[in-house]
């Protein structure tokens, strides 16, 4: 995938990170899922479409609350992992590989559409009318994000420095608490009814934080084998020198709830 405003137009492929993604990206704390439930979403028989599902983290973690989930992702390798993990857990979730802009369902199919960690990759001019059409009257579109805070957390800051050393094109560094991005095009079809941002501390081991960093766009999705080997060595040494075996990393959660006009 190449997007001119991301990573200076350098190509990245989430499929290259699918194994790490499956193992290390299932890290959202209970507060994240409880916030969604408190909004009355993704539960009790609702039909939910999860766009950019990756390895199906959101559908799998919320499966027990009774929604009927469908997950889509542009990367076939991600969907392979999503199907595998859901099958192993005995979960009946429909997953298929497809760009968000090409997803097609009948009018009024879904109660909720979710987009977690992916809204900036989507063509808003295309998805806005399409998602509105696929939702039932009164349906909702939920945009979700969780990011680490490099200026508040020393380990996160050091990790970013090492990524930038080996991949200076990576543009997702330096995050601060802010409202999640809502494309203007969505507001022609949806009312923005709620925004929320709050801090969370997320537990890691050295291995799991290393894996989480390797599964990010600037590392496993973009680096060649030589870059990745050098990054692996330097990043793990940094963790051994600076982090205990178990530690917390400061993050924040940001969401936007939109309701169909």
C-alpha positions as CSV (number, residue, x, y, z in Angstrom):
1,X,0.0,0.0,0.0
2,X,1.2,3.5,-0.8
3,X,-0.5,6.6,0.5
4,X,1.3,9.9,-0.3
5,X,0.5,11.5,3.0
6,X,1.8,8.6,5.1
7,X,5.5,7.7,5.5
8,X,6.5,10.1,2.7
9,X,4.8,7.8,0.2
10,X,6.9,4.8,1.2
11,X,5.1,1.4,0.5
12,X,4.0,-0.7,3.4
13,X,2.2,-4.1,3.6
14,X,0.3,-5.2,6.7
15,X,0.4,-8.7,5.4
16,X,4.1,-8.9,6.2
17,X,3.3,-8.4,9.9
18,X,0.4,-10.9,10.1
19,X,2.1,-13.4,12.4
20,X,3.4,-10.8,14.8
21,X,0.0,-9.0,14.5
22,X,-1.8,-12.1,15.6
23,X,0.5,-12.7,18.5
24,X,1.2,-9.2,19.8
25,X,-1.5,-6.8,18.8
26,X,-4.3,-8.2,21.0
27,X,-3.5,-5.7,23.7
28,X,-6.6,-3.5,24.3
29,X,-7.4,-3.3,28.0
30,X,-10.8,-4.1,29.4
31,X,-11.6,-0.3,29.6
32,X,-11.5,-0.2,25.8
33,X,-14.2,-2.8,25.3
34,X,-16.3,-1.6,28.3
35,X,-16.4,1.9,26.7
36,X,-17.9,0.4,23.5
37,X,-20.5,-1.6,25.5
38,X,-21.4,1.5,27.6
39,X,-22.3,3.2,24.3
40,X,-24.8,0.3,23.7
41,X,-22.9,-0.9,20.7
42,X,-21.5,-4.3,19.4
43,X,-23.7,-6.5,21.6
44,X,-27.1,-8.2,22.0
45,X,-27.8,-9.5,18.4
46,X,-26.6,-6.3,16.6
47,X,-25.0,-6.9,13.2
48,X,-21.6,-5.3,13.1
49,X,-19.2,-4.8,10.3
50,X,-15.5,-4.3,11.4
51,X,-13.5,-2.5,8.7
52,X,-9.7,-3.0,8.7
53,X,-10.2,-5.9,11.1
54,X,-6.6,-7.1,10.9
55,X,-6.5,-10.4,12.7
56,X,-10.0,-9.9,14.1
57,X,-9.0,-8.5,17.5
58,X,-12.2,-6.4,17.9
59,X,-14.7,-9.1,16.8
60,X,-13.0,-11.9,18.7
61,X,-12.7,-10.0,22.0
62,X,-16.3,-8.8,21.8
63,X,-17.8,-12.0,20.5
64,X,-19.2,-13.1,23.8
65,X,-21.4,-10.0,24.1
66,X,-23.8,-11.4,21.4
67,X,-23.3,-9.3,18.3
68,X,-23.1,-11.0,14.9
69,X,-19.7,-9.9,13.4
70,X,-18.3,-9.6,9.9
71,X,-14.7,-8.5,9.5
72,X,-12.9,-7.3,6.4
73,X,-9.3,-6.3,5.7
74,X,-7.3,-5.5,2.6
75,X,-4.5,-7.9,3.6
76,X,-5.2,-11.6,2.8
77,X,-2.6,-12.7,5.4
78,X,-4.3,-10.8,8.1
79,X,-7.6,-12.5,7.3
80,X,-6.0,-15.9,7.2
81,X,-4.8,-15.3,10.8
82,X,-8.2,-13.9,11.8
83,X,-10.0,-17.0,10.5
84,X,-7.5,-19.3,12.3
85,X,-7.8,-17.6,15.6
86,X,-11.6,-17.4,15.5
87,X,-11.9,-21.1,14.5
88,X,-9.6,-22.2,17.3
89,X,-11.8,-20.3,19.7
90,X,-15.0,-21.8,18.3
91,X,-16.3,-18.4,17.1
92,X,-18.7,-18.0,14.2
93,X,-17.3,-14.8,12.6
94,X,-17.4,-14.0,8.9
95,X,-14.0,-12.7,7.7
96,X,-13.0,-11.9,4.1
97,X,-10.2,-10.0,2.4
98,X,-11.3,-6.8,0.6
99,X,-10.4,-3.1,0.5
100,X,-12.9,-1.1,2.5
101,X,-13.8,0.9,-0.6
102,X,-15.0,-2.3,-2.3
103,X,-17.0,-3.8,0.5
104,X,-20.6,-4.5,-0.7
105,X,-23.6,-5.4,1.3
106,X,-27.3,-4.7,0.8
107,X,-28.9,-1.5,2.1
108,X,-29.6,-1.6,5.8
109,X,-27.6,-4.7,6.6
110,X,-25.8,-3.5,9.7
111,X,-26.6,-1.8,13.0
112,X,-23.0,-0.7,13.6
113,X,-19.8,-0.3,11.5
114,X,-16.5,-0.1,13.3
115,X,-13.1,1.2,12.1
116,X,-10.3,0.6,14.6
117,X,-6.8,1.9,13.9
118,X,-7.5,2.4,10.2
119,X,-9.7,5.4,9.4
120,X,-6.8,7.4,7.9
121,X,-6.1,4.7,5.3
122,X,-9.6,4.8,3.8
123,X,-10.9,6.9,0.9
124,X,-13.5,8.9,2.8
125,X,-15.3,10.1,-0.4
126,X,-16.0,6.4,-1.2
127,X,-16.8,5.0,2.2
128,X,-19.0,7.7,3.5
129,X,-22.0,7.1,1.2
130,X,-21.4,3.4,1.1
131,X,-21.3,2.9,4.8
132,X,-24.3,5.1,5.3
133,X,-26.2,3.0,2.8
134,X,-25.2,-0.3,4.4
135,X,-26.4,0.8,7.9
136,X,-30.0,0.5,9.2
137,X,-31.9,3.6,10.0
138,X,-30.4,5.0,13.2
139,X,-27.2,2.9,12.6
140,X,-23.9,4.0,14.0
141,X,-20.3,4.3,12.8
142,X,-17.7,4.0,15.5
143,X,-14.1,5.2,14.9
144,X,-11.6,3.8,17.4
145,X,-7.9,4.4,18.2
146,X,-5.3,3.5,20.9
147,X,-1.8,4.8,20.8
148,X,1.2,4.9,23.0
149,X,2.5,8.2,24.4
150,X,6.2,8.7,23.6
151,X,6.5,12.0,25.4
152,X,5.0,10.6,28.6
153,X,6.5,7.2,28.6
154,X,10.3,6.7,28.4
155,X,10.3,3.3,26.9
156,X,7.8,4.3,24.2
157,X,10.0,7.3,23.4
158,X,13.2,5.2,23.1
159,X,11.3,2.7,20.9
160,X,10.3,5.5,18.5
161,X,13.9,6.8,18.3
162,X,15.1,3.4,17.2
163,X,12.3,3.0,14.6
164,X,13.2,6.4,13.1
165,X,16.9,5.5,13.0
166,X,16.2,2.5,10.8
167,X,13.2,3.9,8.9
168,X,13.3,7.7,8.8
169,X,10.2,7.7,6.5
170,X,7.9,6.5,9.3
171,X,5.5,9.3,10.1
172,X,3.5,8.0,13.0
173,X,5.9,9.1,15.7
174,X,5.3,11.7,18.4
175,X,1.7,11.0,19.3
176,X,-0.1,13.0,21.9
177,X,-3.6,12.8,23.4
178,X,-6.0,14.2,20.8
179,X,-9.4,13.5,19.2
180,X,-9.4,10.6,16.7
181,X,-9.5,11.7,13.1
182,X,-13.0,12.1,11.6
183,X,-12.9,12.8,7.8
184,X,-15.1,15.8,6.8
185,X,-16.8,13.7,4.1
186,X,-18.5,11.5,6.8
187,X,-20.3,14.5,8.2
188,X,-22.5,14.8,5.1
189,X,-24.1,11.4,6.0
190,X,-23.5,11.2,9.8
191,X,-23.9,13.3,12.9
192,X,-20.9,13.3,15.3
193,X,-22.6,12.6,18.6
194,X,-19.7,11.8,20.9
195,X,-16.0,12.1,21.3
196,X,-13.9,10.7,24.1
197,X,-10.2,10.5,25.0
198,X,-8.7,9.0,28.1
199,X,-5.4,7.5,29.4
200,X,-4.8,3.8,30.0
201,X,-1.7,1.9,31.1
202,X,-1.1,-1.3,29.2
203,X,1.0,-4.1,30.6
204,X,3.9,-5.7,28.5
205,X,6.9,-7.9,28.9
206,X,10.1,-7.2,27.0
207,X,9.1,-9.8,24.4
208,X,5.5,-8.6,24.0
209,X,6.5,-4.9,23.6
210,X,9.3,-5.8,21.2
211,X,6.7,-7.8,19.2
212,X,4.2,-5.0,19.4
213,X,6.7,-2.6,18.0
214,X,7.8,-5.1,15.3
215,X,4.1,-5.3,14.3
216,X,3.7,-1.6,13.7
217,X,3.6,0.0,10.3
218,X,7.1,1.5,10.5
219,X,8.8,-1.8,11.3
220,X,7.5,-5.1,10.1
221,X,5.2,-3.6,7.4
222,X,7.9,-1.5,5.9
223,X,11.5,-2.6,6.6
224,X,13.5,-4.9,4.4
225,X,15.2,-7.9,6.0
226,X,18.5,-6.1,6.6
227,X,16.8,-3.1,8.3
228,X,14.6,-5.4,10.3
229,X,17.5,-7.5,11.6
230,X,19.3,-4.4,12.7
231,X,16.2,-3.0,14.3
232,X,15.6,-6.3,16.2
233,X,19.0,-6.3,17.7
234,X,19.1,-2.6,18.7
235,X,15.5,-2.5,20.1
236,X,15.9,-5.7,22.2
237,X,19.2,-4.4,23.6
238,X,17.5,-1.1,24.5
239,X,14.8,-3.0,26.4
240,X,17.3,-5.2,28.3
241,X,19.2,-2.0,29.3
242,X,16.2,0.1,30.2
243,X,13.1,-2.0,31.0
244,X,12.3,-4.6,33.7
245,X,11.0,-7.9,32.5
246,X,7.4,-6.7,33.1
247,X,6.3,-3.0,32.8
248,X,3.5,-0.7,31.8
249,X,3.4,1.6,28.8
250,X,1.3,4.7,28.9
251,X,-1.3,4.9,26.1
252,X,-4.5,6.7,25.4
253,X,-7.8,5.7,23.8
254,X,-9.7,8.0,21.5
255,X,-13.1,7.4,19.8
256,X,-15.7,9.1,17.8
257,X,-19.3,7.9,17.7
258,X,-21.3,8.9,14.6
259,X,-25.0,8.3,14.0
260,X,-26.7,8.0,10.6
261,X,-28.6,11.2,9.6
